[in-house]
Amino acid sequence: MPSNPAKSLFEPFRSATLSLDNRIVMAPMTRGFSPGGVPGENVAAYYKRRAENGVGLIVTEGTLINHPAAGASTKWPHFYGANALEGWSGVVRAVHEAGGKIMPQLWHIGLTRKAGTGTNPDAPSVGPSGLNLAGEQMGEPLSEAEIADLIAAYAQAAADAKRLGFDGIELHGAHGYLIDQFFWGVTNVRTDKYGGDLVKRTRFAVEVVEACRRAVGPGFPIMMRFSQWKDNAYDAKLAATPDELSLFLQPLVDAGVDVFHCSTRRFWEPAFADGADLNLAGWTKKLTGLPTITVGSVGLDLEFTRLFKEKKGAGTTGIDGLLERLDRGEFDLVAIGRALLNDPEWAKKIKEGRQDELLPFSPESTQTLY
């Protein structure tokens, strides 16, 4: 038995495009502390605090691409415009000074955006077929010209991320937001090249990845976050079987995704009812051979979605099951969300064997930027 049972969390990670000091990732969490879309010194200090306490890779909160209906709050950070990009430059500088690495999560929320919200309240919300997550008609389908503009906006954000010195990008393709709305049959009933069966519904994401790759060149990491579940449907399935998951993932691999961030509500749950113990990150790694990040209520004694929906607190819990999976090579990296939000020193305490000093999660921590 090693002196620190969590030793595997602190082994360096190396892949074709990404090198990290350890296996701990800060999960992206919407914060809303960027008035006018501009992240300030408080945002830089927030991320720096996690980096200097041993987080190997920070994935930022969702940052809005340059589209008038990308977001629903005037306090969500933009990833366009001189002022916002200058703010992000300061964030990168602070994290790098602390020895950390950081990627922006590039985000468009699609038709989860309520009309009249965000920086441009008069702009109509958009989605592949004009359908919300319940399948209700909320607007017109995107035209192919509008789709081309969205793809260009993602690519421009990727180019800006590289120019600012970020260590890669993450594309938010999960939870029922825009990219995921193209993936899901409920929200994508298009009959052109962007719709059809599961494989054909990856076309938008494929073109986004390809455009981003052209913008950043080879060697710059592109991560894709995806999920089975949606914000309004925890039991939703993009892929009902491993074979379907393989069909879904392969076009994204071919397009140039380097790492898959596999979002689940509970990391310990099997991805499929086939008797195998592998979670979504485990199956994704097995099927693609690419590195994967697992996530989902790590370190909490209550699943994170209940904390969010019910405004509950949560105690800390052991991570032995997580470590067993990591030691088996089921996945490569572990994203920590609410536990790290409440306790910036989470990684350091785990490394030093100070689990008894971990702080319980409190809903109040979402109201501050610490």
MILO-740246 format. One record per residue: x, y, z of N, C-alpha, C, CB in turn. Coordinates in steps of 0.2 Angstrom, whole numbers, plus 5000, padded with zeros to 4 digits. Glycine has a CB too. Layout:
XYZXYZXYZXYZ ...
//
This chain:
500449945000500050005000500450065000499550005006 500450114995500850174995500650215001500750214988 501150265003500950305008500350355007501650345010 500250365001499650404999499250364994499850474996 498650344996498250294992498050334986497650274996 498050404986497850434980498450454975497550504982 498950414976499550434972499450434964500150384973 499050394962498850384955498550454952498450334953 498250494956497950554954498550604953497450584960 499050594955499650644955500250624950499850664962 500050574946500550554941500450594935500450474939 501050614932500950654926500550624921501650674923 500250664916499950634911500250664904499150664911 500350614900500650634893500250604888501350614893 500050644883499650614877500050654871498950634877 499750644865500050664859500050744859499750644853 499550774862499550844862499550884869498950864858 499450844874499350874880499850844886498650864883 500150884890500550864895500350904902501350874894 500250864907499950884913500350864919499250874914 500450894924500850874930500450824934500950934935 499750824933499350774937498750754933499250794944 498350714936497650694933497050734935497550624934 497150784939496550824941496450884937496750854948 495750884935495550934931494950974934495250914924 494951044934494451084937493851084931494651154938 493251054933492751054929492451124927492151004932 492151134921491851194920491251204924491751204912 491151264927490551284931490351354930490751264938 489751364927489551434926489551474932488851424923 489851534932489951574938489551634938490651584940 489551674932489251734931489451794935488551724933 490151804935490451854939490851904934490951834944 490651904928490951944922490451994920491251894917 490352054923489852104921490052124914489852164926 489552134910489652154903490052104899490052214903 490152034901490451984898491251994899490351984891 491452034903492252044904492452014910492352114903 492951964910493151934916493751984919493551864915 493651994926494152044929494652014933493752094933 494952054937495552024941495251974946495852084945 494651974948494351924953494251864950493651954956 494151854943494051794940494751764939493751804933 495251804937495951784937496151754944496451844935 496051784949496251764956495851694957496051814961 495251694955494851634957495151574953494151634954 495351574947495651514944496451504946495651534936 496751564947497451554950497451514956497751624951 496951524961496951494967496951424967496351524971 496551394962496551324961497151294958495951304956 497451334953498151314950498651314955498351364944 498751354960499251354964499151304970499351424967 498551274970498451224975498451154972497851234978 498751154966498851084963498351054958498851034968 497951094955497551074950497951064943496851114949 497951014940498351004934498151044928498450934932 497451044927497151074921496551114923497051024915 496451174922495851214923495451214916495951284926 494851194916494351214911493851264913493951144908 493851324910493551374913492751364912493651444909 492451404916491651414915491551424907491351474919 490951404905490751414898490851494896490051404897 491151504890491351564888490951574881492051584887 490651624880490151634874490551654868489651684876 490351614863490651634856490351694853490551574851 490551724848490351784845489751774841490851814841 489151764845488451764841487951794846488251684840 487551834843487051874847486651834852486651914843 486451774851486051734855486451674859485451704851 487051684860487451634862487351614870488251644862 487151674874487051664881486451694883487651684884 486251684890485651704893485751754899485251654895 486451774900486551824905487051874903486851784912 487051934906487551984904488151974908487152054905 488151924913488751914917489151854915488451914924 488851824910489251764908489851794904488851714904 490451764904491051794900490951784893491651764903 491151834889491251824882491951794880491051894878 491951764874492651754872492751784865492751674871 492551854865492651894859492551964861492051884854 492852004857492852084859493552094863492252094863 493752154862494452174864494452174872494652244862 493952194875493952204883493952134886493352244885 493452084883493452024886494051984885492851984883 494351984879494951944877495551974881495151954870 495552034883496052064887496052034894496052144887 495352034896495252004903495451924903494552004905 495351894898495551824898496351814897495251784892 496651864894497351864894497651864901497651924890 497351904905497551914912497451854916497151974916 496851814914496751754918497251694916496051724916 497451694909497951644907498651664911498051654900 498851724911499451744914499451724921499551824913 498951734925498851724932498951644933498251744935 498651604929498651534930499351504928498151494926 499651534923500251504921500851524926500451534914 500751584929501251604934501151564940501051684937 500551534941500451484947500651414945499751484949 500951404939501151334937500651294934501451304942 500051324933499451284930499351284923498851304933 498951244920498751254913497951264913498951184909 497751294907497051314907496751314900496951384910 496151294899495851294893495151334893495751224890 494951374889494251404889493751344886494151464885 493151344889492651304887492251354882492151274892 492151334876491851374871491051354870492151374864 490651404871489951384873489451424869489851394880 488951394867488351424864487751384867488351434856 487251414870486751374873486151364869486451414879 486151384863485551364858484851384861485651294857 484451344860483751354862483551344869483251314857 484051334873483951334880483951404883484451294884 484151454879484051524880483351544880484551564875 483151584885482451614885482451674881482251624893 481951684878481851744874481951814878481251754870 482351864876482351924879482951924884481751944882 483351874884483951874889484551884886483951804893 485051894890485751904888485951974885485851854882 486551974882486852044880486352074875487552034878 486052024871485652054865484952024866485952034858 484552054870483952024872483452024866483552064877 483552064861483152064855483252004850483152134851 483851974850484051924846483651864847484851914846 483351834842483051764843483551714845482651744837 483251664849483651604851483651564845483351574857 484151524844484251474838484451404840484851504834 484251364836484351294837484351254830483951254842 484551194829484551164823483851164819484851094823 483351144823482651144820482151184823482451074821 482451234827481951274831481551244836481451304826 481851184838481451144844481851154850481351074841 481451164856481751164862481851084865481351204867 482151084871482251014873481650974874482651014880 481051004874480450964875480150944868479951004879 480550964863480250954856479751004854480050884856 479751064857479251114856479551164851478951144862 479151184846479351234841479351304844478851234835 480051324844480151394847480351444842480651384853 480551424836480851464831480951434824481451494833 481251464820481351434813482051394814481451484808 482051344809482751304809483251354807482651244804 483851344809484451374806484551364799485051354810 484651414795484851414788485551384788484751474784 485751364782486451334781486951394782486551304775 486751454779487151514780487251534787486851574776 486751524791486851544799487251484802486151544802 487151424800487651374803488351394801487451304800 488451414795489151424793489451484797489251444786 489051534799489251584803489451564810488751644804 489051514813489151484819489751454820488551444822 489951414814490551374814491151424814490551324808 491051474810491651524810491751554816491451574804 491151564820491251594827491651554832490551614830 491551484831491951444835492651444833491651364835 492751444827493451444824493851504827493451434817 493451564826493851624828493951624836493351684827 493551594840493651584847494251544848493051564851 494351484844494851444845495551474843494751384841 495551514838496151554836496351604841496051584829 495851634844495951684849496251654856495351724851 496051594857496251554863497051544862495851494864 497151514856497851504855498351564855497951464848 498051614852498451684852498551704859498051734848 498051704864498151724871498551684875497451734874 498751624873499151574876498851524880499551624881 498251514879497851454882498151394880497151454880 498051334884498451274883497951224879498551244889 497451244876496951204872496251244872496951134874 495751204870495151224870494651164872494851264864 494051184875493551134876492951154872493451114883 492651114868492051134865491451104869491951104857 490951144871490451114875489851084871490151174879 489951014870489450984866488950934870489750934861 488850964877488450924881487850954884488850904887 487450924888486850944892486350984888487150994897 486250974882485651004878485851074876485151004883 486451094875486651154873486751154865487251184876 486951204862486851204854487151144851487151264852 487751124852488051074848487651004850488851064850 487550994856487150934858486450934855487050934866 486150994854485551004850485550974843485251074850 486150984840486250944834486250874834486850974830 486650854840486750774841486050744842487150764847 485550774846484950734849484450734844484750774855 484150684843483550674838482950714840483350604838 482850724847482250764849482250834846482250764856 482950864846482950934844483250944837483450974849 483450894834483650894827483250854822484450874826 482850874819482450844814482550864807481650844816 483150894806483350924799483350864794483950954800 483250884788483250834782483850844778482550834779 484250904779484850914775485450874778484950994775 486050904776486650864778486750874785487250894774 486450914789486550924796486050874801486450994798 485650844797485150804801485150724798484450824800 484750684801484650614799484850574805485150604794 485150514804485350464809485850494814485550404806 486050454819486450474824487150494821486650414829 487450464816488050484813487950544809488350424808 487450554805487350614802487250674806486750614797 486950664812486850724817487450744820486350704822 488050714819488650734821488950794816489150684822 488650804811488950844805489150914808488550844799 488750944811488851014814489451014818488251044817 489550964823490050964828490750944824489950914833 490650904819491250884815491550944811491050834810 491050984808491351044805491551094810490751074801 491351104816491551144821492251124823491151144827 492351064824493051034826493551044820493050964827 493351034814493751044808493951114807493451014802 493451154808493651234808494151254813492951274808 493951224819494451244825495151224823494151224831 495151164821495851134819496251174814495751054817 495851194809496151234804496451304807495651254798 496051324812496151394815496851384820495651414819 496951334823497451324828498051284825497151294834 497951244820498451204817498551144821499151244817 499051094819499151034823499451044830499650994819 499350994834499751004841499351044846500351024840 498851074844498451114850497851074852498251184847 497851064858497351014860496651044859497450994868 496150994856495451014856495050954860495251014848 494750974865494350934869493650944867494450944877 493250884868492550884867492150864873492350844860 491750904876491350874881490650854878491250934887 490450794880489750774878489450734884489850724872 488850724883488450684888487850654885488150734894 487650604888487050564887486450614889486950494889 486450634895485950674899485850744896485950664906 485250764897485050834895484850874902484550844889 484850934901484650974907483950954909484651044906 483450934905482750924906482650844906482350964902 483150804905483050734904483650694906482850724896 483650674912484250644915484350574912484250644922 483750544909483750474907483850474899483150444909 484050534896484150534889484750494887484150604886 484750464881485250434878485350454871485150354879 485950474869486150484862486350414860486850524862 486650374863486850304861486550254866487550294860 486150204864485850154868486350094870485250134866 486850084865487250034866487950054865487049974861 488450014867489150024865489250034857489649974867 488949994853489049994846488750064843488649944843 488250094846487950154844488450214846487250164847 488750204852489250254855489850254850489450234862 490050194848490650194843490450234837490750124842 489850224834489650254828489650334829488950234826 489450354835489350424836490050454837488950434843 490550424840491150454842491650454836491450414847 491550404831492050404826492150464822491950344822 491650494820491650554816492050614819490950574813 491950614826492250664830492950654831491950674837 493150584831493850564831494250584825493950494833 493850564819494150584813494250654811493750554807 493750694814493850774813494350804817493150804816 494650774822495250794826495150804833495350854823 494650784837494550784844495150744847493950754847 495550774852496050744855495850714862496650794857 495450744865495250714872494450724872495550754878 494150674875493450674876493250684884493050614874 492850734885492650744892491950724893492650824894 491850664896491250624896490850644902491450554896 490350684901489950714907489450664909489650774905 489450644916488950604919488750634926489150534920 488150614928487950644935488350604940487250644935 488450544939488750504944489350454941488250454948 489950474942490450444939490450364940491150464941 490150334945490250264946489650224943490150254954 489250254939488750224936488950194929488050264935 488750124928488950104921488550144916488650024921 488850144910488550184905487950144901489050194899 488050084901487450044898487249984902487750014891 486649954901486449904905486649834902485649904906 487249824901487449764897487949724902487949784891 487949734908488349694913489049724914488349624910 489249764909489949794910489949854915490249814903 490549854919490549904924490849974921491049884929 490949974915491250044912490850094912491550024905 491050154915490650214914490750244907490850264920 490450304906490450334899491150354897490050394899 491550374902492250384900492650324898492650424906 492450274902492850204901492650174894492650154906 492050184892491850154886492150194880491050154885 492150264881492350304876493150294875492250384878 493550284880494250264879494250204876494550264886 493950154878493950084875493850084868493450034879 493350124866493050124859493550164854492350154858 493850224857494150264853494950264853493950334854 495150244859495850244861496150304863496250214855 495750354863495950424865495850434873495550474861 496250484875496150494882495450524884496650554884 495250504890494550534892494650564899494050474892 494150604901494050634907493350604910494050714907 493450584916492750564919492550624924492850494923 491950624925491650674930491050654932491650744926 490850684938490150664941490150654948489850614937 490050714952489950704959490550674963489350664961 491150684960491750664963491850694970492350674959 491950664975492050684982491450714986492550744981 490850704983490250724986489850664988489850774981 489450674994489050624996488350634993489050615004 488250674989487550694986487750714978487150744989 487350684974487550704967487450774965487050664962 487850804961487950874960487350904957488550894956 486950864953486350894950485850914955486050854945 485750874961485350884966485550944970485250824971 486150954971486451014974486151074970487151014975 486251074964486051134960485251144959486251124952 484951094958484151094957483851114964483851034955 484051084970483751084976484151134981483751024979 484651164978485051214983485251174989484651274984 485451114989485651084995486451084996485551004994 486651075002487351065003487550995003487551095010 488150975003488450905003489050895007488550884996 489050835010489650825014490250795009489550775019 490750785012491350755008491250675009492050775011 491550645004491550565004492250545001490950545000 492350485002493050455000493050444992493150385003 493650434990493650424982494050354981494150484979 493950314985494250244984494050214977494150194990 493350214976493150184970493350224964492350194970 493450284964493750324959494450304957493650404960 494850294962495550284962495650214959495850284968 495150164961495250094958495150094950494650054961 494650134948494450144941495050174937493850184940 495350224940495950264937496550214937496150324942 496650174942497250124942497150074937497250094949 496550054935496350004930496450034923495649974931 496550104923496550134916495950144913497050094912 495350144917494750154913494650224910494150144919 494950274913495050334910495650364912494450384913 495850424910496450454911496450514916496750484904 495950554916495950614920495250624923496050674915 495250654929494650664933494450734934494850624940 493850754932493650824933493250824940493250844927 493450884944493150894950492750954949493750904956 492150954951491751014951491551044958491050994948 490951034960490751064966491251064972490051044968 491551004973492050994979492651044978492350924979 492851054972493351104971493151174971493751094964 492551184969492251254970492251284977491551254967 492051234981491951254988492651254992491551204992 493151214989493751204993494351214988493751134997 494651274987495151284982495751234983495351354982 495851214989496451174991496251094991496651194998 495751074988495551004987496150964985494950994983 496450984979496950944977497550934981497150964970 497750994984498250994989498150944995498451064991 497550954998497350915004497350845002496650935006 497150824996497150754994497850724994496750744988 498250764990498950744989499350734996499350794985 499150775001499550775007499150735012499550845010 498650695010498350645015497950685020498850605018 497650745019497250785023496550785022497550855024 496250725020495550715018495150735024495450645017 495350735030494950755036494850825036495150725042 495250865032495150935032494750965026495850965032 494550915022494150945016493450975018493950885011 493251025015492751065017492051045013492851145015 491551035017490951015014490651065009490351005019 490251045004489951094999489451135002489751054993 489451195001488851235004488551274998489151285009 487951284997487651324992487851394992486851324992 488051414997488251484998488951504994488351505005 489251444992489951454989489751474981490351394989 489151464979489051474972488851554971488451434969 488751584977488651654977489251704977488151674983 489751674978490451714979490951684974490651714986 491451724972491951704968492651694972492051754962 492651634975493251624979493751574977493051614987 
//
